[in-house]
Amino acid sequence: MMTHRLAVNPKRAPWRAALSRARSRFSAFASIATLTAAALLGTLCGAAGTALAATPVSTANAATNPAATAKPNIVVLGDSLSAEYGLPRDTGWVALLRQRLASERIDYNVANASISGDTTSGGLTRLPLVMQRITPAIVIVELGANDALRGVPLTTTDSNLRAIVAQIRQGGAKPVLIGMYVPPNYGPDYTRDFHAIYERLAKELNVPLVPFLLAGLADKPELFQADQIHPTQQAQPLLLDNVWPTLKPLLGSGVRR
């Protein structure tokens, strides 16, 4: 684990100031992720296009909806920021993505394969079955923040994300990376080097990059839940707006009604 500690102004950076609380919660999240991963894999075995998160998230089900079979699939492989942690069902940014696609008459299924507490290692382990059962056209990867909270070496996070991108492409899908920052409590070098992983991979592997999922939220404590870590329901449209400019150019092959 990193031992650097810098002073942080909690009024200006609520997400950063809550780092110590987030790290204390990680063990609980990890346990949830382990149990939920088993449920997710079992669900995927039973129905393509359906996935569970720590808080169940409804997804388009190509196996039981004949009209959905002609649609390409988008999968979100993420952690609690995408798994509707602390939110009412179907109010997170992934659910809002489904609604936006419908409103813009772009026919894609959206499957949420996000699990609270997940890491890049967990995502890499789950990905093969997700690819097999859902056969996505696009996979949005929102992982890495929990690696930092857990003190995972940067080289491991880098290696896992590279392997995730490779598996996605081997499965015939397009990868999208969502970048994250870590609080400065870890020290300026770690903070810089962590975010640089995403920028480096995007450049070296030619992967579309969302620079930062929480862009525009860091100095707005009212947009965070009581833990000052997870965005509120009101913040979810902003998260989608951060993802949309990178995702939309990849949707040209979607069936338009």
C-alpha positions as CSV (number, residue, x, y, z in Angstrom):
1,M,0.0,0.0,0.0
2,M,1.2,3.5,-0.6
3,T,2.0,5.5,2.5
4,H,2.0,9.1,1.0
5,R,-0.4,11.5,2.7
6,L,-1.1,15.0,1.6
7,A,-3.4,17.6,3.1
8,V,-6.8,17.8,1.4
9,N,-9.4,20.4,1.7
10,P,-12.6,18.4,2.3
11,K,-14.9,21.3,1.2
12,R,-13.3,21.5,-2.2
13,A,-12.7,17.9,-2.9
14,P,-15.3,15.6,-1.2
15,W,-14.4,12.5,-3.2
16,R,-10.8,12.9,-2.4
17,A,-11.3,13.7,1.3
18,A,-13.3,10.5,1.7
19,L,-10.4,8.3,0.6
20,S,-9.7,6.8,4.1
21,R,-13.4,5.8,4.5
22,A,-13.4,4.3,1.0
23,R,-10.3,2.2,1.8
24,S,-11.9,0.9,5.0
25,R,-15.0,-0.2,3.0
26,F,-13.0,-2.0,0.4
27,S,-12.9,-5.3,2.2
28,A,-16.7,-5.3,2.4
29,F,-17.0,-4.4,-1.2
30,A,-14.5,-7.1,-2.1
31,S,-16.7,-9.7,-0.4
32,I,-19.8,-8.5,-2.2
33,A,-17.9,-8.6,-5.5
34,T,-16.9,-12.2,-4.9
35,L,-20.4,-13.3,-4.1
36,T,-22.0,-11.2,-6.9
37,A,-19.5,-12.5,-9.4
38,A,-20.8,-16.0,-8.8
39,A,-24.3,-14.8,-9.3
40,L,-23.4,-12.9,-12.4
41,L,-21.7,-15.9,-14.0
42,G,-24.7,-18.1,-13.2
43,T,-27.1,-15.6,-14.7
44,L,-25.0,-15.3,-17.8
45,C,-25.1,-19.1,-18.2
46,G,-28.9,-18.9,-18.1
47,A,-29.6,-15.9,-20.3
48,A,-27.5,-14.0,-22.8
49,G,-27.6,-10.2,-22.4
50,T,-28.6,-10.3,-18.7
51,A,-26.2,-9.4,-15.9
52,L,-26.4,-8.7,-12.2
53,A,-24.5,-6.0,-10.2
54,A,-24.3,-5.6,-6.4
55,T,-27.6,-3.7,-6.8
56,P,-29.5,-5.6,-9.5
57,V,-29.6,-3.6,-12.8
58,S,-32.1,-4.4,-15.5
59,T,-30.6,-5.2,-18.9
60,A,-31.8,-5.9,-22.3
61,N,-32.3,-9.7,-22.7
62,A,-31.6,-10.9,-26.2
63,A,-32.4,-14.4,-25.2
64,T,-36.0,-13.8,-24.2
65,N,-36.8,-10.9,-26.4
66,P,-37.0,-12.0,-30.1
67,A,-37.0,-8.3,-31.3
68,A,-33.7,-7.7,-29.5
69,T,-31.8,-10.5,-31.2
70,A,-31.1,-8.3,-34.3
71,K,-29.6,-5.5,-32.2
72,P,-25.9,-5.3,-31.4
73,N,-24.9,-5.4,-27.7
74,I,-23.1,-2.9,-25.5
75,V,-21.6,-4.2,-22.3
76,V,-20.4,-2.1,-19.4
77,L,-17.7,-3.9,-17.4
78,G,-17.3,-1.8,-14.3
79,D,-17.4,-1.3,-10.6
80,S,-19.7,0.4,-8.1
81,L,-19.6,3.7,-10.1
82,S,-21.5,1.8,-12.9
83,A,-23.3,-0.8,-10.7
84,E,-25.9,1.7,-9.3
85,Y,-24.4,1.5,-5.8
86,G,-26.7,3.3,-3.4
87,L,-29.1,4.3,-6.2
88,P,-32.7,3.2,-7.0
89,R,-32.8,0.6,-9.7
90,D,-32.5,1.7,-13.3
91,T,-31.4,5.2,-12.4
92,G,-27.6,4.9,-12.9
93,W,-25.7,6.2,-15.9
94,V,-25.8,2.8,-17.7
95,A,-29.6,2.7,-17.5
96,L,-29.7,6.3,-18.7
97,L,-27.5,5.2,-21.7
98,R,-30.2,2.7,-22.6
99,Q,-32.8,5.5,-22.5
100,R,-30.7,7.8,-24.6
101,L,-30.1,5.2,-27.3
102,A,-33.8,4.7,-27.5
103,S,-34.6,8.4,-27.6
104,E,-32.1,8.9,-30.4
105,R,-33.5,5.8,-32.2
106,I,-30.3,3.9,-32.1
107,D,-31.0,0.2,-31.6
108,Y,-28.5,-1.3,-29.2
109,N,-29.0,-3.6,-26.3
110,V,-27.2,-2.5,-23.1
111,A,-26.0,-5.1,-20.6
112,N,-24.6,-3.9,-17.3
113,A,-21.9,-6.4,-16.1
114,S,-20.6,-4.1,-13.3
115,I,-20.0,-5.3,-9.8
116,S,-19.3,-3.1,-6.7
117,G,-15.8,-3.5,-5.4
118,D,-14.5,-5.1,-8.6
119,T,-10.9,-4.6,-9.8
120,T,-9.2,-5.0,-13.1
121,S,-8.2,-8.6,-12.0
122,G,-11.9,-9.4,-11.3
123,G,-13.0,-7.9,-14.6
124,L,-10.4,-9.8,-16.5
125,T,-11.5,-13.1,-14.9
126,R,-15.2,-12.4,-15.7
127,L,-14.7,-11.2,-19.2
128,P,-14.4,-14.4,-21.1
129,L,-17.9,-15.7,-20.1
130,V,-19.4,-12.2,-20.6
131,M,-18.0,-12.2,-24.2
132,Q,-19.2,-15.7,-24.8
133,R,-22.7,-15.2,-23.6
134,I,-23.5,-11.7,-24.7
135,T,-21.3,-11.4,-27.8
136,P,-21.0,-7.6,-27.5
137,A,-20.2,-5.2,-30.3
138,I,-18.8,-2.7,-27.8
139,V,-17.4,-3.1,-24.3
140,I,-17.0,-0.1,-22.1
141,V,-14.4,-0.8,-19.4
142,E,-14.8,1.2,-16.2
143,L,-12.3,-0.4,-13.9
144,G,-9.2,0.5,-11.9
145,A,-10.3,2.8,-9.1
146,N,-10.5,-0.2,-6.6
147,D,-7.0,-1.3,-7.7
148,A,-5.7,2.0,-6.4
149,L,-7.7,1.7,-3.1
150,R,-6.3,-1.7,-2.6
151,G,-2.7,-0.7,-3.4
152,V,-2.4,-2.9,-6.5
153,P,0.9,-2.2,-8.3
154,L,0.5,0.1,-11.3
155,T,2.1,-2.5,-13.5
156,T,-0.6,-5.0,-12.6
157,T,-3.4,-2.6,-13.4
158,D,-1.7,-1.8,-16.7
159,S,-1.2,-5.4,-17.6
160,N,-4.8,-6.3,-16.7
161,L,-6.3,-3.5,-18.8
162,R,-4.1,-4.5,-21.7
163,A,-5.3,-8.1,-21.4
164,I,-9.0,-6.9,-21.2
165,V,-8.6,-4.8,-24.3
166,A,-7.0,-7.8,-26.1
167,Q,-9.8,-10.2,-25.1
168,I,-12.5,-7.7,-26.2
169,R,-10.9,-7.4,-29.6
170,Q,-10.3,-11.1,-29.9
171,G,-14.1,-11.5,-29.4
172,G,-14.8,-9.1,-32.3
173,A,-15.9,-6.2,-30.1
174,K,-14.7,-2.6,-29.8
175,P,-13.2,-1.6,-26.5
176,V,-13.8,1.8,-24.8
177,L,-11.7,2.8,-21.7
178,I,-13.0,5.1,-19.0
179,G,-10.2,6.9,-17.2
180,M,-10.0,7.5,-13.5
181,Y,-8.0,9.6,-11.1
182,V,-7.0,8.8,-7.6
183,P,-6.9,11.3,-4.7
184,P,-3.7,13.1,-4.1
185,N,-3.4,11.4,-0.7
186,Y,-1.4,8.7,-2.5
187,G,1.2,11.3,-3.5
188,P,1.6,13.3,-6.7
189,D,3.7,10.7,-8.4
190,Y,1.3,7.8,-7.9
191,T,-1.7,10.1,-8.8
192,R,-0.1,11.2,-12.0
193,D,1.2,7.7,-12.9
194,F,-2.2,6.1,-12.2
195,H,-4.1,8.3,-14.6
196,A,-1.3,8.0,-17.2
197,I,-2.1,4.3,-17.5
198,Y,-5.3,5.1,-19.3
199,E,-3.8,7.8,-21.5
200,R,-0.9,5.5,-22.4
201,L,-3.1,2.5,-23.3
202,A,-5.5,4.6,-25.3
203,K,-2.6,5.9,-27.4
204,E,-0.6,2.7,-27.7
205,L,-3.5,0.4,-28.3
206,N,-5.7,3.0,-30.3
207,V,-8.6,2.6,-27.8
208,P,-11.2,5.4,-27.5
209,L,-10.9,7.0,-24.1
210,V,-13.3,8.8,-21.7
211,P,-10.8,10.9,-19.9
212,F,-12.6,10.9,-16.5
213,L,-16.0,9.5,-15.5
214,L,-16.4,12.0,-12.7
215,A,-15.4,15.1,-14.6
216,G,-17.3,18.1,-13.4
217,L,-18.3,16.6,-10.1
218,A,-15.2,16.8,-7.9
219,D,-16.0,20.2,-6.3
220,K,-19.7,19.6,-6.0
221,P,-20.4,17.8,-2.7
222,E,-24.1,17.9,-3.2
223,L,-23.7,15.5,-6.1
224,F,-22.2,12.8,-3.9
225,Q,-23.9,10.3,-1.6
226,A,-23.3,10.4,2.2
227,D,-20.1,8.5,1.8
228,Q,-18.8,11.3,-0.4
229,I,-17.5,8.7,-2.8
230,H,-20.4,7.6,-5.0
231,P,-22.3,10.1,-7.2
232,T,-26.0,10.6,-6.4
233,Q,-28.9,9.9,-8.7
234,Q,-28.9,13.5,-9.7
235,A,-25.3,13.2,-10.9
236,Q,-25.9,10.3,-13.2
237,P,-26.8,12.3,-16.3
238,L,-23.4,14.1,-15.9
239,L,-21.6,10.8,-15.9
240,L,-23.4,9.7,-19.1
241,D,-22.6,13.1,-20.6
242,N,-18.9,12.4,-19.9
243,V,-19.1,9.0,-21.7
244,W,-21.4,9.9,-24.6
245,P,-19.0,12.0,-26.8
246,T,-16.5,9.0,-26.9
247,L,-19.2,6.3,-27.3
248,K,-21.4,8.0,-29.9
249,P,-19.0,7.8,-32.9
250,L,-18.8,4.0,-32.4
251,L,-22.5,3.5,-32.9
252,G,-22.7,4.0,-36.6
253,S,-23.4,0.3,-37.2
254,G,-26.4,0.3,-34.9
255,V,-29.8,-0.4,-36.4
256,R,-31.7,2.9,-36.6
257,R,-35.5,2.7,-36.4
